[in-house]
């Protein structure tokens, strides 16, 4: 069985990491993906894992009561919150974008960075795919997360 760490990580302290999550290498990784929703990102490697700050080009509504929120957004974000312990989902943060602070343990095999990125990307689809392909991709990602939660939570 894959390893899932349920311990909530400590957010990096300002005294030890005054610049916070600041390594821009994540931007290059995001720009190399097929999805066009990512604006930029940063990372901070610690002894037990890595914190990522991932910024979107689109604003993801911040509340289930937001009239602009789509069912896909509500459902996927809710499932991801349960799987990525201690992570911050700053939705509707600004006028132009939203951002996520996501922690992934070094030994994590379930709640990986790639699964998180794929899941967020599945909400908005890939401009190179048909609507049916995008919908199928979303349904598959959502089901995978639900299955993982069923096994590990």
C-alpha positions, 0 to 999 in steps of 0.5 A, spaced: 500 500 500 502 507 498 504 511 504 500 517 506 502 521 511 497 524 515 501 529 520 499 536 519 506 539 517 508 546 520 508 552 516 515 555 515 517 560 521 519 567 519 525 566 523 528 560 520 526 562 513 525 570 513 524 570 505 518 564 506 517 560 500 521 563 495 525 559 490 522 561 483 524 554 480 517 552 481 515 557 475 519 553 470 516 547 472 509 550 471 510 553 465 513 546 462 506 543 463 500 543 458 495 546 462 495 554 461 492 556 468 499 557 472 502 563 472 508 562 477 510 558 483 515 558 488 518 552 493 522 551 499 525 545 501 525 543 508 528 536 511 522 533 511 518 535 505 517 541 500 512 547 501 510 549 494 506 556 493 502 555 486 499 561 483 494 561 478 492 565 472 485 565 474 481 567 480 478 560 483 472 563 487 473 562 494 467 560 497 461 555 496 456 561 496 460 565 491 455 565 485 461 564 480 463 558 483 462 551 478 460 545 481 467 542 479 471 547 483 467 546 489 467 538 489 475 538 487 477 543 492 473 540 497 476 533 496 483 536 495 483 539 502 482 533 506 488 529 502 493 535 503 493 536 510 496 543 513 495 546 506 492 553 504 488 554 499 487 562 498 481 562 493 479 568 491 485 572 494 486 577 489 482 580 483 486 576 478 489 569 481 488 564 486 494 561 490 495 555 494 500 553 499 501 546 498 506 541 503 508 534 500 512 530 505 519 527 502 516 520 503 509 521 501 506 517 495 499 518 495 498 526 496 504 528 491 505 534 487 503 531 481 496 529 483 495 536 486 497 539 479 493 534 475 487 535 479 487 543 479 488 542 472 482 538 471 478 543 473 479 548 467 481 543 462 487 543 457 485 547 451 488 542 446 483 537 448 476 536 446 470 538 451 469 530 452 476 529 453 476 534 459 470 532 462 473 525 462 479 527 465 476 531 470 472 525 472 478 520 473 482 525 477 476 526 482 475 519 482 482 517 484 482 522 489 476 519 492 479 512 492 485 515 495 481 518 501 477 512 502 484 507 502 488 512 507 483 517 511 
